[in-house]
Each structure stands twice: as structure tokens, then as C-alpha cells.
Amino acid sequence: MEQKRKWKVSDLWELIKNGFSAILTGNLLLRLNAGKYFIHIAYTFLLFWILIFESLMAENALSKVERNKAKLHEMEIIYSDKTFEVASMSRRSEVEKRLAAMGSKVKEPERQAIALEKR
Amino acid sequence: MAEENNINQLPQQSTKKKRDRIGLVLYVFYTLLLIVSVLVLVKLVYFQLIWKPEPKIAGPLTPGIVKRTIEPVRGNILDCNGRLLAMSYPVYDIHMDCTVMKAEYAMLKNREKAKMKEDEWLGKARQLADGLAEVVPSINADRMFSQIKEGRASGRKYLLIAKGVDRTTMLKIKGLPLYREGANKGGMIVENRNIRKYPYGKLARRTIGFVRDNKGLPEEEIKGNPGLEGHYDAILHGTDGREYLRLTDRGRVRNYDSSYVRAIDGNDLRTTLDIDYQDVADRALHEQIDSMNTLNGACLVLMEVKTGAIRAMVNLSRDPYRSGHFEEITNFAIGRRYEPGSVFKTVTLLSVLSDGYVKNLDETLPTNHGIVKDTKMKQDIHIVDWERENKTREISVRDGFKISSNYVFGTLAVQNYAKQPRHYVEKVYSYGLGDTFDFDLEGLLTPTIPNPDDKRVWSNTTLGNMGFGYVTELTPLHILTFYNAIANKGKMVKPYLVEDIEKAGSVTDRRGPSVLNASICSKAIADTMTRALLSVTDEGTAKILRKAKCKVAGKTGTSFGTFPGGGYSDASGRKKYQGTFVGYFPAEDPQYSIICAVFSDPSYTNYRYQGGGIPAATVKTLIDYVYINDPRFRTTVPKK
């Protein structure tokens, strides 16, 4: 014996029609009995809100990281600049030239240094 | 009753009406919201599936993720005291967007005002060009202004203003008219990049090497870059990093959903060089050779006896294309192979002493008018002079060494090794003079030592000529390594330039000294050799070093370079001189060994090109400086 189908294709059309009329009359959520899921829906909205908020916060923090990176890079540049300047000035002949230009009487030693013996 | 019912129904009807009105309002409101949401939904579907933005705005509206290579910081090269020899240095390239504000001015309805604004902008550009010429001397104000003007007319958005300026200059440029108004109005584009800088300029340039930046050297360029920069490029370069950036309202930020590879900065290289000694050596050599018009190049190497650590390495060659002055262009110390001349006599002397053919330096040989028996070698006329001056027909080995007699050492070689030339050649190899070794720089040449079995090169005169430094070809570093072994009582250490590899100040890979040959001779023979070498500086060809602050043991050598065709002089009789002094000090307790060699162009005169001339004088200057300044030579007195 052939079993009877529980639903027909026309039921689908009926469902769409009812759904549409429910949307038009503003009864859709009531008909779906969504009231009992209200707390879940609210919770989902809260989660979405937190997600968006956190994403904005992370973006903010990342842009701060980039700004600080740029500042740090600037500091490194200043450091390299000064290091190079100091290193260039420490050349023996450069020091001698500067001393001569300043009229200093400091010259290269002519004798070895005498060191005190460590006890 | 009916009236009562009517009265009761009135308020109910009015409440119902009221409810209907509220319901209607709500319904209308709901319907409006529904329509709006449907419209939003439709628009959403349209944007997602149908709408295509114009290419011009597609980029900003749909920002893609940009991949960025993070360049590591190239490691520093330091001297033995930690002073910076090479470092990464930030510079700026400054460009200009010449079109800024042009469209805005063009859109002004008032044409007069638009022209006035445009003229005002160009006026500021003129001031900018004048300011640039003041800040950067290589910029010509008029040319720069016309470039900006032309760039504005043709819509140029990336005009180069200044390349590779330092931070101070960049800040000065930033403060000039027009540029001080910011990127949107002034069009200033600043790009930062790191270049390689050498705080001591061209000092030890051939040893340190040279790179422009840290982009990574291609294989062929490493081979052509014989300095430490080339040889240790992989260690100095580090490892590139990678990150992905996305555009947000607050600029570009790293996209944490994408992978991120951190850049690993390059390691530092601590070398054995002492930049003070290098500076003094460089100056001493320049002082001696700068006025020598027919000199082609010179080199000087200072090495620590016990370890083989090279403290100074100067290589000067005439720059024919630019200044004509001496610059660090070619590494002669490792890349010039030449017949060493009399400095090779030490090899012969060491061989005959080691083999027991000569017992002490006072043993004598017959002078034989300077003719080496059983060979076709040329007569040594200096021996004829010796016979006349000393009224004798005998000469001691010491005197032969002192006056650097070719006859004496030719005879010693022929007399003792003619029947076993292979043994003599093997001796030369055992002194490390026949092979190359793993050195810290690219380009160390292998010496040329003739093979007695090869009859094409080995003749009746070869052994005799070898005895006093011809036929063979050595690099200055090979000669120095040999003399250093004598100073080190027979222990031959390998010359090296890299002390260790460091990361943020701590050692990751210690290099340091290594031994090539634990004993090339006994200590007693090494002492005899020192006595022989001392006679050269006391009374011989390097007498100039008698006035040095400490006792120096060493040997001079002068040889002639060959011309195409194999001769030692050209058609007009000019010769190429190769003068060398090599030795060590203080002779009584050697701490440093030193070599200086000069190479001349074809020249008629041998003035100062001999080993006892420029090389010995240069060496004296450096020895005096080192002896006075080096802490190991200090005299100590007990504390009271």
C-alpha cells in the first residue's frame, strides 16, 4: 500500500503566502513564537556589538603600534646619526687636526707610558 | 435599560477607535520600516552582485592587503677595541609632487584669483629652490626651479629633489618655504632608507670592503668584492622578514590574520684591526709615497706574532681614473704575486741551517768573483766590490746576508741542493710558501713555486735564482706569515682578520688564532735567524731601522717586475721595482711582525724603491708609534 505524502508542493506556496502576509501585518515574529528566544536574540546582538567594538579597539591599538614604531624608528635614526658623528670624530688624525685647530699643545706621546704595578 | 446600554457602549467604542488609530499609526510606521529594509536589502544585493565601481575609486574602496619585506639591519663591523668601522646609516630621498593644489586652483571660478594663487605657489617654489641650493651645495637654484615649473606644467608627481641626504639636512629642507606647508600643499615626499657608512672614510677600505646598502650582494658581486663586507655578506646581511599590511581609517596597520615573519638583523663582525694603528700606517705610507710619481702602489701589514691577528692592513694604489692620488683600490697584500727578491734569502738560510749544511752564521764561502759555480748565472758584481773593499776572497754567511748577496745565497742553494732540488722545494712548501690557506678575504693568491720535475721551467739557473728570491712568486701576506713564524720560534700561525661574530654585544661564534704548522724550525734556529736578521738592521741594507725606538729584526728585498715577453726591462731600459721590507719587533721578544712593499711603474731610477728605502722608512714610523702607544710595551714600576 502506497504511503500518503504528508505535505504537498502547494503547502510551500501557502507557507510563503502566510509568511508574506505575516510580514505585512507585522505578525511574523509572533507567529514564529520568537518571543521565547528573545533573550538569545538579545544576547546574539550583544555579542555582535562586542565583536565590532573589540575590532575597533584592536584597530586603534594597531594604529598606535604603527605610530610608536615610527617614533622608535625616528629615535633609531637620531641614534645612528649621532653614533656616526662621534665615530667619525674619534679618528686619530681627525683628533689631531681638531687639537691643532684649537691651538692645543697636546701631541702624540714621545715616550712610553709608565704604569704602576698592580698589587 | 436600552439607554443604559447605549451609555455603557460609548466609552468602549471610543477606546476601540483610539486603539485602531494607534494600530494604524504603528502599522504605517511598520510598513515604512519594512519598505526601507526591503530597499536596503535590494541595494545590498545590487552592491554585492551587480554594481561594479569605477576603476579610479575601486582601489580606495576595496583596499587590498599589501605585502611588505622587512629589511634587516646589517651588522656592524668593529675594530678590535669595538670601534665602528662600518655601520648602517639612515638617509632620506626627497621627491616632490609638482601637481599639488594645481587642480584646486584650476577649479576656482574666479580666474584672476586662480592665477594669483598659482603665481603665489610658483613664487614659493622659487624660494624653495633658493633654499635647497643653500642647504644642498650640489643643487643649482635656477635649474631646480625650472625643473619644478616644468614638472608642474607636465603633471609630474615624483620629481627627485635630493638623494641620500642625512637627517639634519632633511629637517632643514622640511623647514623651507612651500615644504613647510605639508605634503598636501607643498608636495614634499620623504622616503627613508638605510645605506652603509664608514666612519673612518676610506681607511682600510680594501680590507673592510664596500657595499652601498643591505639589499644583499649577488654571487658575482661577492667575488668581486674582496673585503670583509663581501666575504661575510651572509652573516652581516641577516634574514629578510615579511608582513602583510591592510589599510584602515587610521593608516596602514599589520594584518594579524596574515602570516608574519620577523626580520633577523645581521650579526656584527669584530675584526682584529686596530683603527689607530691603521690610521698611523696609512698616513706613514702616504707620506712616503705621495710624491713618488712613478710609483704604482704599496701595501703594509702589521700582524701580532703570537696569534696572527692582523692589526693594520694598508693597500694603496694610484687611481688612474679619478684623482691620480693613492687610494685603497687593490689589495696588494693578498692579491699581488711577485718575485720577492732578497727577502727570500731568509728561506734559503733557514733551509741550510735546518738541514745542517751551515752550522753557524760565521761559516765562510769562497767569493769566487761572484760567479756561482756549475751554473750559467750572471756574475754578482757586489761580491767583486766586497773583495776589493775587504781585501779578502772569503765571505761569511752573516755578511752575505747583511749585504744581501745574490752570489752567497745562489751558491748556498746550488752547493747544497743541486743534487736534490726537490728537497729544497719541499722545504719551501713546508714553510707555507707554496700553498694558499683559508683567509678571511676573497682573493688570496697561491704562490708560484717552480717544479724541479717540469723541465720546461726548471733549468740550470733555476735553483740558484730561487736561492735569492727570483723564479718564485709570493704574496706579501705569505712572506709575512713566514717571517712571523721565525719570530714565533718556529710556530707558524695563520693570519686572520675576524676575531669573532657577535650578536648584540655577545659572542656567537669565536674565531681567533689557528696554527698552520706547529714547527717549521727549532727554537735555536729561529734565534739564529733573528741574529742574522738583526745584522741587516744594525749594519746591513736596513740601517735606517737602527734609529727605531726598539730593536727590529728584518730583511730588505728588491726585485724587478717582468714585462710582457718575460724580460726585466722594457725596450728603453726602464725597470719595474718591487721593494720590500719584512721583519718583526722588538727583536729580543717579538710581539709584532710587519711587511711593507712598494711597486713602481716602469722607471729609470731605483731611488727609494729598494727595500731599504720607502718600505723601511714607513715601517720605522709605525714601529715607533706602536712601541710608544701599545700597552704591552709599557714599563711598570712597583707601587710605593
Chai-1 contact restraints between the chains, C-beta under 6 A:
chainA,res_idxA,chainB,res_idxB,connection_type,confidence,min_distance_angstrom,max_distance_angstrom,comment,restraint_id
A,G26,B,Y30,contact,1.0,0.0,6.0,A-B,restraint_1
A,E59,B,T248,contact,1.0,0.0,6.0,A-B,restraint_2
A,L62,B,V253,contact,1.0,0.0,6.0,A-B,restraint_3
A,S63,B,R250,contact,1.0,0.0,6.0,A-B,restraint_4
A,S63,B,G251,contact,1.0,0.0,6.0,A-B,restraint_5
A,S63,B,V253,contact,1.0,0.0,6.0,A-B,restraint_6
A,E66,B,V253,contact,1.0,0.0,6.0,A-B,restraint_7
A,I77,B,P90,contact,1.0,0.0,6.0,A-B,restraint_8
A,I77,B,R167,contact,1.0,0.0,6.0,A-B,restraint_9
A,S80,B,Y89,contact,1.0,0.0,6.0,A-B,restraint_10
A,S80,B,P90,contact,1.0,0.0,6.0,A-B,restraint_11
A,D81,B,R167,contact,1.0,0.0,6.0,A-B,restraint_12
A,F84,B,Y89,contact,1.0,0.0,6.0,A-B,restraint_13
A,F84,B,K197,contact,1.0,0.0,6.0,A-B,restraint_14
A,F84,B,P199,contact,1.0,0.0,6.0,A-B,restraint_15
A,A87,B,L84,contact,1.0,0.0,6.0,A-B,restraint_16
A,A87,B,P199,contact,1.0,0.0,6.0,A-B,restraint_17
A,S88,B,P199,contact,1.0,0.0,6.0,A-B,restraint_18
A,R91,B,Y200,contact,1.0,0.0,6.0,A-B,restraint_19
A,R92,B,D276,contact,1.0,0.0,6.0,A-B,restraint_20
A,R92,B,D279,contact,1.0,0.0,6.0,A-B,restraint_21
A,S93,B,D279,contact,1.0,0.0,6.0,A-B,restraint_22
A,P109,B,I628,contact,1.0,0.0,6.0,A-B,restraint_23
A,Q112,B,I628,contact,1.0,0.0,6.0,A-B,restraint_24
A,Q112,B,F633,contact,1.0,0.0,6.0,A-B,restraint_25
A,Q112,B,R634,contact,1.0,0.0,6.0,A-B,restraint_26
A,A113,B,R634,contact,1.0,0.0,6.0,A-B,restraint_27
A,I114,B,T635,contact,1.0,0.0,6.0,A-B,restraint_28
A,I114,B,V637,contact,1.0,0.0,6.0,A-B,restraint_29
A,A115,B,R634,contact,1.0,0.0,6.0,A-B,restraint_30
A,A115,B,T636,contact,1.0,0.0,6.0,A-B,restraint_31
A,L116,B,K639,contact,1.0,0.0,6.0,A-B,restraint_32
A,E117,B,T636,contact,1.0,0.0,6.0,A-B,restraint_33
A,E117,B,P638,contact,1.0,0.0,6.0,A-B,restraint_34
A,E117,B,K639,contact,1.0,0.0,6.0,A-B,restraint_35
